[in-house]
């Protein structure tokens, strides 16, 4: 088995590690909080970010398993600049059309369904049971939470967080840095840097 370094030893990291092992990787955890924390589920945390960099030659790839979109973006770009290979992890229990483009550092979790013509940029999370219909565009480092439903021809901007169980009707454009609350229903285009909640969704704050 090839060694995979996972940076980020929280709940999101456990999900990524579980998928990685299903794909045949040997998982090794690193976290900035080491040595204050030493375990992540059944895995030991071997060290911090500096330790990972020092032992880079031992790892075929790295996966940045940090849920916060901005932090994940920053760390993934840092490690790529250092020469690390950034891998993508796709659950064998996800359903994905052969005609989908997927970038680096993407996590696609079990029971996600992604249909033809969709493009997924670097660092995107498509979480448990999310449905992404045809011809969607998921921009870099956005997070499609568990149980989200995106209809056809939806675009989701960079670093967006589409909350658990929310829905987006067809041909909607969501700009960058948007937060969509749990269970919201998006029926209109969304400008950048806002938070929406409700059914139908309404803007409640600007960021």
PyMOL commands that place a pseudoatom at each C-alpha (Angstrom):
pseudoatom trace, name=CA, resn=UNK, resi=1, chain=A, elem=C, hetatm=0, pos=[0.000, 0.000, 0.000]
pseudoatom trace, name=CA, resn=UNK, resi=2, chain=A, elem=C, hetatm=0, pos=[1.109, 3.561, -0.677]
pseudoatom trace, name=CA, resn=UNK, resi=3, chain=A, elem=C, hetatm=0, pos=[1.372, 6.001, 2.211]
pseudoatom trace, name=CA, resn=UNK, resi=4, chain=A, elem=C, hetatm=0, pos=[-1.063, 8.921, 2.305]
pseudoatom trace, name=CA, resn=UNK, resi=5, chain=A, elem=C, hetatm=0, pos=[-0.529, 11.865, 4.647]
pseudoatom trace, name=CA, resn=UNK, resi=6, chain=A, elem=C, hetatm=0, pos=[-3.754, 13.428, 5.851]
pseudoatom trace, name=CA, resn=UNK, resi=7, chain=A, elem=C, hetatm=0, pos=[-3.486, 16.930, 7.261]
pseudoatom trace, name=CA, resn=UNK, resi=8, chain=A, elem=C, hetatm=0, pos=[-6.345, 17.623, 9.665]
pseudoatom trace, name=CA, resn=UNK, resi=9, chain=A, elem=C, hetatm=0, pos=[-7.325, 15.195, 12.414]
pseudoatom trace, name=CA, resn=UNK, resi=10, chain=A, elem=C, hetatm=0, pos=[-10.943, 16.142, 13.076]
pseudoatom trace, name=CA, resn=UNK, resi=11, chain=A, elem=C, hetatm=0, pos=[-14.225, 14.512, 12.118]
pseudoatom trace, name=CA, resn=UNK, resi=12, chain=A, elem=C, hetatm=0, pos=[-13.753, 15.468, 8.484]
pseudoatom trace, name=CA, resn=UNK, resi=13, chain=A, elem=C, hetatm=0, pos=[-10.322, 13.852, 8.578]
pseudoatom trace, name=CA, resn=UNK, resi=14, chain=A, elem=C, hetatm=0, pos=[-11.811, 10.606, 9.877]
pseudoatom trace, name=CA, resn=UNK, resi=15, chain=A, elem=C, hetatm=0, pos=[-14.232, 10.483, 6.951]
pseudoatom trace, name=CA, resn=UNK, resi=16, chain=A, elem=C, hetatm=0, pos=[-11.390, 11.125, 4.494]
pseudoatom trace, name=CA, resn=UNK, resi=17, chain=A, elem=C, hetatm=0, pos=[-9.201, 8.464, 6.127]
pseudoatom trace, name=CA, resn=UNK, resi=18, chain=A, elem=C, hetatm=0, pos=[-11.968, 5.888, 6.059]
pseudoatom trace, name=CA, resn=UNK, resi=19, chain=A, elem=C, hetatm=0, pos=[-12.441, 6.455, 2.322]
pseudoatom trace, name=CA, resn=UNK, resi=20, chain=A, elem=C, hetatm=0, pos=[-8.682, 6.424, 1.747]
pseudoatom trace, name=CA, resn=UNK, resi=21, chain=A, elem=C, hetatm=0, pos=[-8.339, 3.014, 3.384]
pseudoatom trace, name=CA, resn=UNK, resi=22, chain=A, elem=C, hetatm=0, pos=[-11.197, 1.670, 1.263]
pseudoatom trace, name=CA, resn=UNK, resi=23, chain=A, elem=C, hetatm=0, pos=[-9.191, 2.840, -1.764]
pseudoatom trace, name=CA, resn=UNK, resi=24, chain=A, elem=C, hetatm=0, pos=[-6.064, 1.003, -0.608]
pseudoatom trace, name=CA, resn=UNK, resi=25, chain=A, elem=C, hetatm=0, pos=[-4.067, 3.802, 0.994]
pseudoatom trace, name=CA, resn=UNK, resi=26, chain=A, elem=C, hetatm=0, pos=[-2.051, 3.433, 4.196]
pseudoatom trace, name=CA, resn=UNK, resi=27, chain=A, elem=C, hetatm=0, pos=[-3.175, 6.468, 6.223]
pseudoatom trace, name=CA, resn=UNK, resi=28, chain=A, elem=C, hetatm=0, pos=[-0.913, 8.651, 8.375]
pseudoatom trace, name=CA, resn=UNK, resi=29, chain=A, elem=C, hetatm=0, pos=[-2.350, 11.656, 10.235]
pseudoatom trace, name=CA, resn=UNK, resi=30, chain=A, elem=C, hetatm=0, pos=[-0.780, 15.034, 10.909]
pseudoatom trace, name=CA, resn=UNK, resi=31, chain=A, elem=C, hetatm=0, pos=[-2.368, 17.947, 12.738]
pseudoatom trace, name=CA, resn=UNK, resi=32, chain=A, elem=C, hetatm=0, pos=[-1.309, 21.409, 13.883]
pseudoatom trace, name=CA, resn=UNK, resi=33, chain=A, elem=C, hetatm=0, pos=[-2.558, 20.586, 17.395]
pseudoatom trace, name=CA, resn=UNK, resi=34, chain=A, elem=C, hetatm=0, pos=[-0.095, 17.701, 17.867]
pseudoatom trace, name=CA, resn=UNK, resi=35, chain=A, elem=C, hetatm=0, pos=[1.102, 16.724, 20.493]
pseudoatom trace, name=CA, resn=UNK, resi=36, chain=A, elem=C, hetatm=0, pos=[-1.891, 18.107, 22.404]
pseudoatom trace, name=CA, resn=UNK, resi=37, chain=A, elem=C, hetatm=0, pos=[-3.980, 15.604, 20.458]
pseudoatom trace, name=CA, resn=UNK, resi=38, chain=A, elem=C, hetatm=0, pos=[-2.493, 12.216, 19.583]
pseudoatom trace, name=CA, resn=UNK, resi=39, chain=A, elem=C, hetatm=0, pos=[-5.375, 10.194, 18.126]
pseudoatom trace, name=CA, resn=UNK, resi=40, chain=A, elem=C, hetatm=0, pos=[-8.042, 10.569, 15.440]
pseudoatom trace, name=CA, resn=UNK, resi=41, chain=A, elem=C, hetatm=0, pos=[-10.514, 7.716, 15.758]
pseudoatom trace, name=CA, resn=UNK, resi=42, chain=A, elem=C, hetatm=0, pos=[-8.524, 4.489, 15.299]
pseudoatom trace, name=CA, resn=UNK, resi=43, chain=A, elem=C, hetatm=0, pos=[-5.494, 6.304, 13.856]
pseudoatom trace, name=CA, resn=UNK, resi=44, chain=A, elem=C, hetatm=0, pos=[-2.476, 7.782, 15.612]
pseudoatom trace, name=CA, resn=UNK, resi=45, chain=A, elem=C, hetatm=0, pos=[-1.409, 11.340, 14.829]
pseudoatom trace, name=CA, resn=UNK, resi=46, chain=A, elem=C, hetatm=0, pos=[2.268, 11.217, 13.907]
pseudoatom trace, name=CA, resn=UNK, resi=47, chain=A, elem=C, hetatm=0, pos=[3.121, 14.870, 14.166]
pseudoatom trace, name=CA, resn=UNK, resi=48, chain=A, elem=C, hetatm=0, pos=[2.391, 18.418, 13.115]
pseudoatom trace, name=CA, resn=UNK, resi=49, chain=A, elem=C, hetatm=0, pos=[2.710, 20.185, 9.772]
pseudoatom trace, name=CA, resn=UNK, resi=50, chain=A, elem=C, hetatm=0, pos=[6.465, 20.665, 10.193]
pseudoatom trace, name=CA, resn=UNK, resi=51, chain=A, elem=C, hetatm=0, pos=[6.874, 16.939, 10.810]
pseudoatom trace, name=CA, resn=UNK, resi=52, chain=A, elem=C, hetatm=0, pos=[4.995, 16.118, 7.620]
pseudoatom trace, name=CA, resn=UNK, resi=53, chain=A, elem=C, hetatm=0, pos=[7.197, 18.429, 5.587]
pseudoatom trace, name=CA, resn=UNK, resi=54, chain=A, elem=C, hetatm=0, pos=[10.342, 16.887, 7.097]
pseudoatom trace, name=CA, resn=UNK, resi=55, chain=A, elem=C, hetatm=0, pos=[9.181, 13.380, 6.115]
pseudoatom trace, name=CA, resn=UNK, resi=56, chain=A, elem=C, hetatm=0, pos=[7.730, 14.291, 2.716]
pseudoatom trace, name=CA, resn=UNK, resi=57, chain=A, elem=C, hetatm=0, pos=[9.665, 11.581, 0.888]
pseudoatom trace, name=CA, resn=UNK, resi=58, chain=A, elem=C, hetatm=0, pos=[7.742, 8.870, 2.760]
pseudoatom trace, name=CA, resn=UNK, resi=59, chain=A, elem=C, hetatm=0, pos=[4.385, 9.878, 1.271]
pseudoatom trace, name=CA, resn=UNK, resi=60, chain=A, elem=C, hetatm=0, pos=[3.046, 9.321, -2.218]
pseudoatom trace, name=CA, resn=UNK, resi=61, chain=A, elem=C, hetatm=0, pos=[0.478, 12.075, -1.706]
pseudoatom trace, name=CA, resn=UNK, resi=62, chain=A, elem=C, hetatm=0, pos=[-1.189, 14.376, 0.798]
pseudoatom trace, name=CA, resn=UNK, resi=63, chain=A, elem=C, hetatm=0, pos=[-4.842, 15.118, 1.396]
pseudoatom trace, name=CA, resn=UNK, resi=64, chain=A, elem=C, hetatm=0, pos=[-5.905, 18.272, 3.237]
pseudoatom trace, name=CA, resn=UNK, resi=65, chain=A, elem=C, hetatm=0, pos=[-8.878, 17.243, 5.382]
pseudoatom trace, name=CA, resn=UNK, resi=66, chain=A, elem=C, hetatm=0, pos=[-9.851, 20.593, 6.866]
pseudoatom trace, name=CA, resn=UNK, resi=67, chain=A, elem=C, hetatm=0, pos=[-13.536, 21.486, 6.827]
pseudoatom trace, name=CA, resn=UNK, resi=68, chain=A, elem=C, hetatm=0, pos=[-13.129, 25.262, 6.875]
pseudoatom trace, name=CA, resn=UNK, resi=69, chain=A, elem=C, hetatm=0, pos=[-13.054, 26.302, 3.226]
pseudoatom trace, name=CA, resn=UNK, resi=70, chain=A, elem=C, hetatm=0, pos=[-10.575, 29.161, 3.495]
pseudoatom trace, name=CA, resn=UNK, resi=71, chain=A, elem=C, hetatm=0, pos=[-8.128, 27.181, 5.630]
pseudoatom trace, name=CA, resn=UNK, resi=72, chain=A, elem=C, hetatm=0, pos=[-8.381, 24.156, 3.345]
pseudoatom trace, name=CA, resn=UNK, resi=73, chain=A, elem=C, hetatm=0, pos=[-7.644, 26.360, 0.343]
pseudoatom trace, name=CA, resn=UNK, resi=74, chain=A, elem=C, hetatm=0, pos=[-4.642, 27.978, 1.989]
pseudoatom trace, name=CA, resn=UNK, resi=75, chain=A, elem=C, hetatm=0, pos=[-3.097, 24.713, 3.184]
pseudoatom trace, name=CA, resn=UNK, resi=76, chain=A, elem=C, hetatm=0, pos=[-3.702, 22.830, -0.045]
pseudoatom trace, name=CA, resn=UNK, resi=77, chain=A, elem=C, hetatm=0, pos=[-2.025, 25.585, -2.050]
pseudoatom trace, name=CA, resn=UNK, resi=78, chain=A, elem=C, hetatm=0, pos=[0.873, 25.720, 0.418]
pseudoatom trace, name=CA, resn=UNK, resi=79, chain=A, elem=C, hetatm=0, pos=[1.551, 21.995, 0.173]
pseudoatom trace, name=CA, resn=UNK, resi=80, chain=A, elem=C, hetatm=0, pos=[1.237, 21.967, -3.598]
pseudoatom trace, name=CA, resn=UNK, resi=81, chain=A, elem=C, hetatm=0, pos=[3.779, 24.797, -3.764]
pseudoatom trace, name=CA, resn=UNK, resi=82, chain=A, elem=C, hetatm=0, pos=[6.100, 22.662, -1.629]
pseudoatom trace, name=CA, resn=UNK, resi=83, chain=A, elem=C, hetatm=0, pos=[5.967, 19.946, -4.280]
pseudoatom trace, name=CA, resn=UNK, resi=84, chain=A, elem=C, hetatm=0, pos=[3.528, 17.529, -2.651]
pseudoatom trace, name=CA, resn=UNK, resi=85, chain=A, elem=C, hetatm=0, pos=[1.137, 15.524, -4.820]
pseudoatom trace, name=CA, resn=UNK, resi=86, chain=A, elem=C, hetatm=0, pos=[-2.440, 16.417, -3.865]
pseudoatom trace, name=CA, resn=UNK, resi=87, chain=A, elem=C, hetatm=0, pos=[-4.766, 13.445, -4.209]
pseudoatom trace, name=CA, resn=UNK, resi=88, chain=A, elem=C, hetatm=0, pos=[-8.538, 13.239, -4.612]
pseudoatom trace, name=CA, resn=UNK, resi=89, chain=A, elem=C, hetatm=0, pos=[-10.567, 10.755, -2.549]
pseudoatom trace, name=CA, resn=UNK, resi=90, chain=A, elem=C, hetatm=0, pos=[-13.797, 9.342, -4.000]
pseudoatom trace, name=CA, resn=UNK, resi=91, chain=A, elem=C, hetatm=0, pos=[-15.826, 6.837, -2.016]
pseudoatom trace, name=CA, resn=UNK, resi=92, chain=A, elem=C, hetatm=0, pos=[-16.424, 3.570, -3.868]
pseudoatom trace, name=CA, resn=UNK, resi=93, chain=A, elem=C, hetatm=0, pos=[-20.043, 3.998, -2.761]
pseudoatom trace, name=CA, resn=UNK, resi=94, chain=A, elem=C, hetatm=0, pos=[-20.533, 7.266, -4.644]
pseudoatom trace, name=CA, resn=UNK, resi=95, chain=A, elem=C, hetatm=0, pos=[-22.252, 7.278, -8.050]
pseudoatom trace, name=CA, resn=UNK, resi=96, chain=A, elem=C, hetatm=0, pos=[-20.460, 9.460, -10.587]
pseudoatom trace, name=CA, resn=UNK, resi=97, chain=A, elem=C, hetatm=0, pos=[-20.928, 9.779, -14.331]
pseudoatom trace, name=CA, resn=UNK, resi=98, chain=A, elem=C, hetatm=0, pos=[-17.899, 9.025, -16.469]
pseudoatom trace, name=CA, resn=UNK, resi=99, chain=A, elem=C, hetatm=0, pos=[-18.446, 12.462, -17.991]
pseudoatom trace, name=CA, resn=UNK, resi=100, chain=A, elem=C, hetatm=0, pos=[-17.567, 14.499, -14.899]
pseudoatom trace, name=CA, resn=UNK, resi=101, chain=A, elem=C, hetatm=0, pos=[-14.378, 16.552, -14.501]
pseudoatom trace, name=CA, resn=UNK, resi=102, chain=A, elem=C, hetatm=0, pos=[-12.832, 16.417, -11.026]
pseudoatom trace, name=CA, resn=UNK, resi=103, chain=A, elem=C, hetatm=0, pos=[-9.919, 18.503, -9.743]
pseudoatom trace, name=CA, resn=UNK, resi=104, chain=A, elem=C, hetatm=0, pos=[-7.252, 17.931, -7.095]
pseudoatom trace, name=CA, resn=UNK, resi=105, chain=A, elem=C, hetatm=0, pos=[-7.902, 17.525, -3.394]
pseudoatom trace, name=CA, resn=UNK, resi=106, chain=A, elem=C, hetatm=0, pos=[-11.600, 16.763, -3.869]
pseudoatom trace, name=CA, resn=UNK, resi=107, chain=A, elem=C, hetatm=0, pos=[-13.516, 14.601, -1.381]
pseudoatom trace, name=CA, resn=UNK, resi=108, chain=A, elem=C, hetatm=0, pos=[-16.649, 12.786, -2.572]
pseudoatom trace, name=CA, resn=UNK, resi=109, chain=A, elem=C, hetatm=0, pos=[-18.363, 10.842, 0.204]
pseudoatom trace, name=CA, resn=UNK, resi=110, chain=A, elem=C, hetatm=0, pos=[-20.563, 7.737, 0.183]
pseudoatom trace, name=CA, resn=UNK, resi=111, chain=A, elem=C, hetatm=0, pos=[-23.964, 7.890, -1.526]
pseudoatom trace, name=CA, resn=UNK, resi=112, chain=A, elem=C, hetatm=0, pos=[-23.218, 11.140, -3.314]
pseudoatom trace, name=CA, resn=UNK, resi=113, chain=A, elem=C, hetatm=0, pos=[-24.594, 11.159, -6.864]
pseudoatom trace, name=CA, resn=UNK, resi=114, chain=A, elem=C, hetatm=0, pos=[-23.014, 13.362, -9.539]
pseudoatom trace, name=CA, resn=UNK, resi=115, chain=A, elem=C, hetatm=0, pos=[-24.461, 13.442, -13.019]
pseudoatom trace, name=CA, resn=UNK, resi=116, chain=A, elem=C, hetatm=0, pos=[-23.112, 14.021, -16.511]
pseudoatom trace, name=CA, resn=UNK, resi=117, chain=A, elem=C, hetatm=0, pos=[-21.511, 17.293, -17.541]
pseudoatom trace, name=CA, resn=UNK, resi=118, chain=A, elem=C, hetatm=0, pos=[-20.611, 18.483, -14.045]
pseudoatom trace, name=CA, resn=UNK, resi=119, chain=A, elem=C, hetatm=0, pos=[-17.267, 20.138, -13.344]
pseudoatom trace, name=CA, resn=UNK, resi=120, chain=A, elem=C, hetatm=0, pos=[-15.755, 19.968, -9.858]
pseudoatom trace, name=CA, resn=UNK, resi=121, chain=A, elem=C, hetatm=0, pos=[-12.792, 22.253, -9.175]
pseudoatom trace, name=CA, resn=UNK, resi=122, chain=A, elem=C, hetatm=0, pos=[-9.942, 21.753, -6.697]
pseudoatom trace, name=CA, resn=UNK, resi=123, chain=A, elem=C, hetatm=0, pos=[-10.609, 21.211, -3.015]
pseudoatom trace, name=CA, resn=UNK, resi=124, chain=A, elem=C, hetatm=0, pos=[-14.369, 20.713, -3.252]
pseudoatom trace, name=CA, resn=UNK, resi=125, chain=A, elem=C, hetatm=0, pos=[-16.258, 18.571, -0.723]
pseudoatom trace, name=CA, resn=UNK, resi=126, chain=A, elem=C, hetatm=0, pos=[-19.347, 16.703, -1.940]
pseudoatom trace, name=CA, resn=UNK, resi=127, chain=A, elem=C, hetatm=0, pos=[-20.588, 15.214, 1.294]
pseudoatom trace, name=CA, resn=UNK, resi=128, chain=A, elem=C, hetatm=0, pos=[-22.705, 12.213, 2.251]
pseudoatom trace, name=CA, resn=UNK, resi=129, chain=A, elem=C, hetatm=0, pos=[-25.785, 11.632, 0.108]
pseudoatom trace, name=CA, resn=UNK, resi=130, chain=A, elem=C, hetatm=0, pos=[-25.566, 14.903, -1.825]
pseudoatom trace, name=CA, resn=UNK, resi=131, chain=A, elem=C, hetatm=0, pos=[-27.174, 14.953, -5.274]
pseudoatom trace, name=CA, resn=UNK, resi=132, chain=A, elem=C, hetatm=0, pos=[-25.524, 17.020, -7.988]
pseudoatom trace, name=CA, resn=UNK, resi=133, chain=A, elem=C, hetatm=0, pos=[-27.515, 16.915, -11.208]
pseudoatom trace, name=CA, resn=UNK, resi=134, chain=A, elem=C, hetatm=0, pos=[-26.314, 17.435, -14.776]
pseudoatom trace, name=CA, resn=UNK, resi=135, chain=A, elem=C, hetatm=0, pos=[-24.064, 20.272, -15.941]
pseudoatom trace, name=CA, resn=UNK, resi=136, chain=A, elem=C, hetatm=0, pos=[-23.309, 21.775, -12.550]
pseudoatom trace, name=CA, resn=UNK, resi=137, chain=A, elem=C, hetatm=0, pos=[-20.200, 23.845, -11.885]
pseudoatom trace, name=CA, resn=UNK, resi=138, chain=A, elem=C, hetatm=0, pos=[-18.709, 23.547, -8.398]
pseudoatom trace, name=CA, resn=UNK, resi=139, chain=A, elem=C, hetatm=0, pos=[-15.975, 26.113, -8.010]
pseudoatom trace, name=CA, resn=UNK, resi=140, chain=A, elem=C, hetatm=0, pos=[-12.826, 25.658, -5.927]
pseudoatom trace, name=CA, resn=UNK, resi=141, chain=A, elem=C, hetatm=0, pos=[-13.027, 24.842, -2.223]
pseudoatom trace, name=CA, resn=UNK, resi=142, chain=A, elem=C, hetatm=0, pos=[-16.791, 24.937, -1.898]
pseudoatom trace, name=CA, resn=UNK, resi=143, chain=A, elem=C, hetatm=0, pos=[-18.581, 22.456, 0.381]
pseudoatom trace, name=CA, resn=UNK, resi=144, chain=A, elem=C, hetatm=0, pos=[-21.783, 20.681, -0.637]
pseudoatom trace, name=CA, resn=UNK, resi=145, chain=A, elem=C, hetatm=0, pos=[-23.078, 19.371, 2.694]
pseudoatom trace, name=CA, resn=UNK, resi=146, chain=A, elem=C, hetatm=0, pos=[-24.840, 16.057, 3.384]
pseudoatom trace, name=CA, resn=UNK, resi=147, chain=A, elem=C, hetatm=0, pos=[-28.239, 15.665, 1.766]
pseudoatom trace, name=CA, resn=UNK, resi=148, chain=A, elem=C, hetatm=0, pos=[-28.001, 18.742, -0.472]
pseudoatom trace, name=CA, resn=UNK, resi=149, chain=A, elem=C, hetatm=0, pos=[-29.899, 18.646, -3.775]
pseudoatom trace, name=CA, resn=UNK, resi=150, chain=A, elem=C, hetatm=0, pos=[-28.577, 20.706, -6.680]
pseudoatom trace, name=CA, resn=UNK, resi=151, chain=A, elem=C, hetatm=0, pos=[-30.774, 20.675, -9.799]
pseudoatom trace, name=CA, resn=UNK, resi=152, chain=A, elem=C, hetatm=0, pos=[-29.403, 20.884, -13.327]
pseudoatom trace, name=CA, resn=UNK, resi=153, chain=A, elem=C, hetatm=0, pos=[-27.103, 23.681, -14.543]
pseudoatom trace, name=CA, resn=UNK, resi=154, chain=A, elem=C, hetatm=0, pos=[-26.438, 25.128, -11.096]
pseudoatom trace, name=CA, resn=UNK, resi=155, chain=A, elem=C, hetatm=0, pos=[-23.169, 26.954, -10.419]
pseudoatom trace, name=CA, resn=UNK, resi=156, chain=A, elem=C, hetatm=0, pos=[-21.709, 27.243, -6.917]
pseudoatom trace, name=CA, resn=UNK, resi=157, chain=A, elem=C, hetatm=0, pos=[-18.951, 29.785, -6.344]
pseudoatom trace, name=CA, resn=UNK, resi=158, chain=A, elem=C, hetatm=0, pos=[-15.599, 29.485, -4.628]
pseudoatom trace, name=CA, resn=UNK, resi=159, chain=A, elem=C, hetatm=0, pos=[-15.568, 28.786, -0.886]
pseudoatom trace, name=CA, resn=UNK, resi=160, chain=A, elem=C, hetatm=0, pos=[-19.367, 28.523, -0.636]
pseudoatom trace, name=CA, resn=UNK, resi=161, chain=A, elem=C, hetatm=0, pos=[-20.907, 26.407, 2.095]
pseudoatom trace, name=CA, resn=UNK, resi=162, chain=A, elem=C, hetatm=0, pos=[-24.222, 24.883, 1.016]
pseudoatom trace, name=CA, resn=UNK, resi=163, chain=A, elem=C, hetatm=0, pos=[-25.834, 23.765, 4.278]
pseudoatom trace, name=CA, resn=UNK, resi=164, chain=A, elem=C, hetatm=0, pos=[-27.143, 20.317, 5.122]
pseudoatom trace, name=CA, resn=UNK, resi=165, chain=A, elem=C, hetatm=0, pos=[-30.389, 19.328, 3.450]
pseudoatom trace, name=CA, resn=UNK, resi=166, chain=A, elem=C, hetatm=0, pos=[-30.714, 22.485, 1.376]
pseudoatom trace, name=CA, resn=UNK, resi=167, chain=A, elem=C, hetatm=0, pos=[-31.967, 22.555, -2.213]
pseudoatom trace, name=CA, resn=UNK, resi=168, chain=A, elem=C, hetatm=0, pos=[-31.200, 24.689, -5.275]
pseudoatom trace, name=CA, resn=UNK, resi=169, chain=A, elem=C, hetatm=0, pos=[-33.531, 24.816, -8.263]
pseudoatom trace, name=CA, resn=UNK, resi=170, chain=A, elem=C, hetatm=0, pos=[-32.241, 24.551, -11.823]
pseudoatom trace, name=CA, resn=UNK, resi=171, chain=A, elem=C, hetatm=0, pos=[-30.065, 27.178, -13.548]
pseudoatom trace, name=CA, resn=UNK, resi=172, chain=A, elem=C, hetatm=0, pos=[-29.257, 29.095, -10.361]
pseudoatom trace, name=CA, resn=UNK, resi=173, chain=A, elem=C, hetatm=0, pos=[-25.912, 30.903, -10.005]
pseudoatom trace, name=CA, resn=UNK, resi=174, chain=A, elem=C, hetatm=0, pos=[-24.470, 31.233, -6.499]
pseudoatom trace, name=CA, resn=UNK, resi=175, chain=A, elem=C, hetatm=0, pos=[-21.522, 33.636, -6.331]
pseudoatom trace, name=CA, resn=UNK, resi=176, chain=A, elem=C, hetatm=0, pos=[-18.386, 33.270, -4.170]
pseudoatom trace, name=CA, resn=UNK, resi=177, chain=A, elem=C, hetatm=0, pos=[-18.222, 33.063, -0.364]
pseudoatom trace, name=CA, resn=UNK, resi=178, chain=A, elem=C, hetatm=0, pos=[-21.908, 32.345, 0.218]
pseudoatom trace, name=CA, resn=UNK, resi=179, chain=A, elem=C, hetatm=0, pos=[-23.252, 30.453, 3.237]
pseudoatom trace, name=CA, resn=UNK, resi=180, chain=A, elem=C, hetatm=0, pos=[-26.584, 28.676, 2.797]
pseudoatom trace, name=CA, resn=UNK, resi=181, chain=A, elem=C, hetatm=0, pos=[-28.320, 27.623, 6.005]
pseudoatom trace, name=CA, resn=UNK, resi=182, chain=A, elem=C, hetatm=0, pos=[-29.571, 24.123, 6.712]
pseudoatom trace, name=CA, resn=UNK, resi=183, chain=A, elem=C, hetatm=0, pos=[-32.711, 23.195, 4.813]
pseudoatom trace, name=CA, resn=UNK, resi=184, chain=A, elem=C, hetatm=0, pos=[-32.832, 26.385, 2.766]
pseudoatom trace, name=CA, resn=UNK, resi=185, chain=A, elem=C, hetatm=0, pos=[-34.422, 26.432, -0.690]
pseudoatom trace, name=CA, resn=UNK, resi=186, chain=A, elem=C, hetatm=0, pos=[-32.656, 28.634, -3.244]
pseudoatom trace, name=CA, resn=UNK, resi=187, chain=A, elem=C, hetatm=0, pos=[-34.930, 29.853, -6.050]
pseudoatom trace, name=CA, resn=UNK, resi=188, chain=A, elem=C, hetatm=0, pos=[-33.033, 32.992, -7.168]
pseudoatom trace, name=CA, resn=UNK, resi=189, chain=A, elem=C, hetatm=0, pos=[-29.448, 33.802, -8.085]
pseudoatom trace, name=CA, resn=UNK, resi=190, chain=A, elem=C, hetatm=0, pos=[-27.302, 34.687, -5.064]
pseudoatom trace, name=CA, resn=UNK, resi=191, chain=A, elem=C, hetatm=0, pos=[-24.728, 37.524, -4.882]
pseudoatom trace, name=CA, resn=UNK, resi=192, chain=A, elem=C, hetatm=0, pos=[-21.308, 37.076, -3.286]
pseudoatom trace, name=CA, resn=UNK, resi=193, chain=A, elem=C, hetatm=0, pos=[-20.503, 37.276, 0.419]
pseudoatom trace, name=CA, resn=UNK, resi=194, chain=A, elem=C, hetatm=0, pos=[-23.951, 36.724, 1.912]
pseudoatom trace, name=CA, resn=UNK, resi=195, chain=A, elem=C, hetatm=0, pos=[-25.683, 34.271, 4.243]
pseudoatom trace, name=CA, resn=UNK, resi=196, chain=A, elem=C, hetatm=0, pos=[-29.125, 32.916, 3.362]
pseudoatom trace, name=CA, resn=UNK, resi=197, chain=A, elem=C, hetatm=0, pos=[-31.697, 30.919, 5.318]
pseudoatom trace, name=CA, resn=UNK, resi=198, chain=A, elem=C, hetatm=0, pos=[-35.298, 29.813, 4.883]
pseudoatom trace, name=CA, resn=UNK, resi=199, chain=A, elem=C, hetatm=0, pos=[-37.768, 28.504, 2.348]
pseudoatom trace, name=CA, resn=UNK, resi=200, chain=A, elem=C, hetatm=0, pos=[-37.639, 30.297, 0.030]
pseudoatom trace, name=CA, resn=UNK, resi=201, chain=A, elem=C, hetatm=0, pos=[-34.181, 31.469, 1.059]
pseudoatom trace, name=CA, resn=UNK, resi=202, chain=A, elem=C, hetatm=0, pos=[-33.624, 35.100, 1.980]
pseudoatom trace, name=CA, resn=UNK, resi=203, chain=A, elem=C, hetatm=0, pos=[-30.432, 37.020, 2.717]
pseudoatom trace, name=CA, resn=UNK, resi=204, chain=A, elem=C, hetatm=0, pos=[-29.988, 37.563, 6.454]
pseudoatom trace, name=CA, resn=UNK, resi=205, chain=A, elem=C, hetatm=0, pos=[-26.476, 39.008, 6.550]
pseudoatom trace, name=CA, resn=UNK, resi=206, chain=A, elem=C, hetatm=0, pos=[-23.598, 40.209, 4.416]
pseudoatom trace, name=CA, resn=UNK, resi=207, chain=A, elem=C, hetatm=0, pos=[-20.021, 39.088, 4.973]
for i in range(1, 207): cmd.bond("trace and resi %d" % i, "trace and resi %d" % (i + 1))
show_as sticks, trace
zoom trace
